[in-house]
Amino acid sequence: MTTRLPVASSPAGVVSALVPEDSLTDIRSGFDQLQAAVLEQAHVPAVTLSLCRLRVLQLHGIEVETPPGAASGQAGSTGTAALADPQGRGHCVGNWHREKIFSPAEKACLQFTEIYVMDVQAITDDMAADVKQHYGDAGLVVLIEALGLFDATARLQRLWLSRPAGK
Amino acid sequence: MSSRPRAKSSGSATGNMLRDSALGLVPETIDHLVELGRAVWETGPLRPAEIEVARLRNAVRVNCVFCRNARYDIAQADGLTEPRVATVQSASPGEQLGRRDQLIVAFVDQYYDDPGAHNLTLHNALRATFSEPELAHLSLCLAYFSLFSRCAVALGGMPDELPVMQVSLPR
C-alpha cells in the first residue's frame, strides 16, 4: 500500500514534527551535515543517489511526486537541491531493471538498494562488486551511507508522520 | 552474510575504529559520522544506559555481530549490566525489563517490523512515559544506530562470533 506523506529529506526533518527547532540542535545539524556531505561527495553522482532514494521510498510505500526538474525533498531543507532528478526519470525507477534509460552503473546501485531495504543480510558479494566496478570502494561506502540515511528517514517518517486510515 | 570484506580498509592507523575502517575511504563524510556519533551519545536527554538499550536491540534486529558484542563504557558506568543486556537481546524481553526499557525495545521492534502500522497503543504508551525531546532523541539514536549497523553488515567482513568488547566513544 502506498501512502502520501510529507516527505522528509533527513531524520532531522522527521523530528521537526516532534520538537521545536531549538531542541537537539547538535544531533539534528549532525544528520543534516552528514546528509549534505554524502550527497555532495565526488564518488557517486547525486542523481544516482536520488534515484536510489526514490526506490527506498517506494519500497517503504511512500508516494513521492517527481515532476521533471523538481526537487523531491520537502520537509527539511538540507540536501534538497541535490535530491532533485533533473532528468525526470523518477517515475520509472520501480521498473529500473527493464528500463533502458538507466545506465549500468545506476542499475547496479538500484539493485543494491532493493536488497539493502528488503534484507541487508541478503546482499551478495557480486552485488557489491557490481557497484564497485563503476564507483570503486569509496563509491560503495558512499552508497551504503546514503542508503542508511534514506532508509532511516523513511522508517521514522512512517513511524511518526503516518496517520490511521481516514484520519 | 559475507565474512569477506567488500571494501578495503582506509589504510590509516589512527586507533579510531571508524576512521581506520572502510568508512575512512570517504574523507568527505567520515568527520561528520564521528561527530554525529558523539552528539547522539552526549547531547540528548536520554541517559547513556537507555541509549545503549536502543543500540543493543537494534544490533540484534540487524544481526550485526560487531554491534551486538560491543558495550559502551559510558553506558556501563551509567548502570548497564550484563543481565539487563541479555534480557534486551532476548527474543521476548517482556516484563523482565523496566517500563522505559520495555518501550524502547518495542519502539525499535516497531521500526523494523512495520513502521507504518500506526500502533496507537505503543504511541500512547511512549507519549505517556517519555517527553517529546526524549522521543525525538530516541528516534535519532535509532536512525544513527540503524545506519551504522546496516553499514557494517553491508560492507561484509562480519565474523560469526565475537567476544564481548568494551568500547569508548571514538574521538
Chai-1 contact restraints between the chains, C-beta under 6 A:
chainA,res_idxA,chainB,res_idxB,connection_type,confidence,min_distance_angstrom,max_distance_angstrom,comment,restraint_id
A,P11,B,L140,contact,1.0,0.0,6.0,A-B,restraint_1
A,P11,B,A143,contact,1.0,0.0,6.0,A-B,restraint_2
A,V15,B,A136,contact,1.0,0.0,6.0,A-B,restraint_3
A,V15,B,S139,contact,1.0,0.0,6.0,A-B,restraint_4
A,L18,B,E132,contact,1.0,0.0,6.0,A-B,restraint_5
A,L18,B,L135,contact,1.0,0.0,6.0,A-B,restraint_6
A,L18,B,A136,contact,1.0,0.0,6.0,A-B,restraint_7
A,V19,B,E132,contact,1.0,0.0,6.0,A-B,restraint_8
A,V19,B,P133,contact,1.0,0.0,6.0,A-B,restraint_9
A,V19,B,A136,contact,1.0,0.0,6.0,A-B,restraint_10
A,S23,B,P133,contact,1.0,0.0,6.0,A-B,restraint_11
A,L24,B,G44,contact,1.0,0.0,6.0,A-B,restraint_12
A,L24,B,A136,contact,1.0,0.0,6.0,A-B,restraint_13
A,D26,B,A39,contact,1.0,0.0,6.0,A-B,restraint_14
A,D26,B,T43,contact,1.0,0.0,6.0,A-B,restraint_15
A,I27,B,A39,contact,1.0,0.0,6.0,A-B,restraint_16
A,I27,B,V40,contact,1.0,0.0,6.0,A-B,restraint_17
A,I27,B,L140,contact,1.0,0.0,6.0,A-B,restraint_18
A,G30,B,E35,contact,1.0,0.0,6.0,A-B,restraint_19
A,G30,B,L36,contact,1.0,0.0,6.0,A-B,restraint_20
A,G30,B,A39,contact,1.0,0.0,6.0,A-B,restraint_21
A,Q33,B,H32,contact,1.0,0.0,6.0,A-B,restraint_22
A,L34,B,H32,contact,1.0,0.0,6.0,A-B,restraint_23
A,L34,B,L36,contact,1.0,0.0,6.0,A-B,restraint_24
A,A37,B,E28,contact,1.0,0.0,6.0,A-B,restraint_25
A,A37,B,T29,contact,1.0,0.0,6.0,A-B,restraint_26
A,A37,B,H32,contact,1.0,0.0,6.0,A-B,restraint_27
A,V38,B,T29,contact,1.0,0.0,6.0,A-B,restraint_28
A,Q41,B,E28,contact,1.0,0.0,6.0,A-B,restraint_29
A,V120,B,R150,contact,1.0,0.0,6.0,A-B,restraint_30
A,V120,B,V153,contact,1.0,0.0,6.0,A-B,restraint_31
A,V120,B,A154,contact,1.0,0.0,6.0,A-B,restraint_32
A,Q121,B,M1,contact,1.0,0.0,6.0,A-B,restraint_33
A,I123,B,A154,contact,1.0,0.0,6.0,A-B,restraint_34
A,D125,B,S2,contact,1.0,0.0,6.0,A-B,restraint_35
A,A128,B,R6,contact,1.0,0.0,6.0,A-B,restraint_36
A,D137,B,A7,contact,1.0,0.0,6.0,A-B,restraint_37
A,D137,B,K8,contact,1.0,0.0,6.0,A-B,restraint_38
A,D137,B,L25,contact,1.0,0.0,6.0,A-B,restraint_39
A,A138,B,L25,contact,1.0,0.0,6.0,A-B,restraint_40
A,A138,B,V26,contact,1.0,0.0,6.0,A-B,restraint_41
A,L140,B,A7,contact,1.0,0.0,6.0,A-B,restraint_42
A,V141,B,A7,contact,1.0,0.0,6.0,A-B,restraint_43
A,V141,B,A22,contact,1.0,0.0,6.0,A-B,restraint_44
A,V141,B,L25,contact,1.0,0.0,6.0,A-B,restraint_45
A,V141,B,V26,contact,1.0,0.0,6.0,A-B,restraint_46
A,V142,B,V26,contact,1.0,0.0,6.0,A-B,restraint_47
A,I144,B,C151,contact,1.0,0.0,6.0,A-B,restraint_48
A,I144,B,A154,contact,1.0,0.0,6.0,A-B,restraint_49
A,E145,B,T29,contact,1.0,0.0,6.0,A-B,restraint_50
A,G148,B,L147,contact,1.0,0.0,6.0,A-B,restraint_51
A,G148,B,R150,contact,1.0,0.0,6.0,A-B,restraint_52
A,G148,B,C151,contact,1.0,0.0,6.0,A-B,restraint_53
A,A152,B,A143,contact,1.0,0.0,6.0,A-B,restraint_54
A,A152,B,S146,contact,1.0,0.0,6.0,A-B,restraint_55
A,A152,B,L147,contact,1.0,0.0,6.0,A-B,restraint_56
A,R155,B,Y111,contact,1.0,0.0,6.0,A-B,restraint_57
A,R155,B,P115,contact,1.0,0.0,6.0,A-B,restraint_58
A,L156,B,S139,contact,1.0,0.0,6.0,A-B,restraint_59
A,L156,B,A143,contact,1.0,0.0,6.0,A-B,restraint_60
A,R158,B,P115,contact,1.0,0.0,6.0,A-B,restraint_61
A,R158,B,G116,contact,1.0,0.0,6.0,A-B,restraint_62
A,L159,B,P115,contact,1.0,0.0,6.0,A-B,restraint_63
A,S162,B,G116,contact,1.0,0.0,6.0,A-B,restraint_64
A,S162,B,H118,contact,1.0,0.0,6.0,A-B,restraint_65
A,P164,B,H118,contact,1.0,0.0,6.0,A-B,restraint_66
